[in-house]
Amino acid sequence: MIKYIEGRATKAEQESVDNWLNLDSSNQKYFEKIEKVWLSFDDLKDLKLIDVNKDWNLLEKRIEKKTPALFLKNAMLLTRPFRQFAAVFLLGIVIASLFFLVKNNKESFSGTKSASAGYELTVPLGQQSELVLPDGTNVKINSGSKLSIPANYSNTNRKVGLDGEAFFKVKKDASNPFIVNTSGINIKVTGTTFNVRAYPDEQLIETTLIEGTIFLSKSQSTTEDEVELTPNHKAILIKSNDISVSAGIMRDFKQALRVGEILVSDSIDTQEAISWTQGKIIFNNEYFDVIINRLEKYYGVKIQIEDESLKKQKYTGTLKKVSVKQTLRALQLTTAFTYIINDSVIILSKNDEPMKKK
């Protein structure tokens, strides 16, 4: 079809596509969508000729003349790496659109199956991403996470893999459940809003349900072992004994914590779990080392705590995504520590002197 659109198809290939187009009016509509997306690449070729930094500097000068200082401050948050990213962002949209369009209409395309194992969206540390799957399910993906979508994903085969954290708003379809596979649990839903945190380097998998109903089971288990989760509850799976349990988990789970079992919490406030989707992180009397672990992923930095006594101090508050230095200064208002930046590592040490106003 692409060769046909570009005028490179052989006579036999042209006849094959023409015959397919004449079979059904839906084929013609689908072809027009493919053609529209593919031809968008022509517009993107001109991006190679753009001097991003030069054009951005020109834009800054125009903003400075016409815009109040507050807006200019926000505009400056678009750093140089972002400028370079912005120049290729449209290309990513076109590629993703073409991919999901083909996947969503693969039943009507009489071609050979792709040898690809599917599509993987990897979000770097310090960034977040969002996409809509072909069935209408919305997914927000947190920093340092990977969402895997198999090649046979469709409206009737809704299954994804997750390494990391994501917030799902699943399109309702009772006859075709939506499945999320993680390193330790499988989550089955039909139309639900929930958050999953399942980083490979963490020994705890958390699932927090906002609305709807979900069923959880350990990987490789049967449907007979499913655990039902209702709104305003959290389910966890502790993967090993090598874990420092957060204060939040101990507060939410009154029963004994056991390794390798899916445990369900008492009723909880779900805002802590999903605050990252709103550009902030909420902590409620949480251990300092747990907070630092979250900040490492949130900002894409390495933070090292030198003094063990710091780790079990607690903090309550809301940290918005400003610079990492501003966040550390906010923590210093209630926790006595100093920090230095050594190459790419932030080193925290206990400060025994009285805190001074800055």
Secondary structure, DSSP 4 states (H G I P E B T S, - for coil): -HHHHHT---HHHHHHHHHHHHH-HHHHHHHHHHHHHHHHHHHHGGGGG--HHHHHHHHHHHHHHHS-HHHHHHHTTS-HHHHHHHHHHHHHHHHHHHHHHHHHTGGG--SPPP-S-EEEEEEPTT--EEEE-TTS-EEEE-TTEEEEEETT-BTTBEEEEEEEEEEEEPPP-TTS-EEEE-SSEEEEESS-EEEEEE-TTSSEEEEEEEES-EEEEETT--GGG-EEE-TTEEEEEE--S-----HHHHHH--SPP-BTSEEE-SS--THHHHGGGGTEEEEEEEEHHHHHHHHHHHHT-EEEE--HHHHT-EEEEEEESS-HHHHHHHHHTTS-EEEEEETTEEEEEE--SPP---
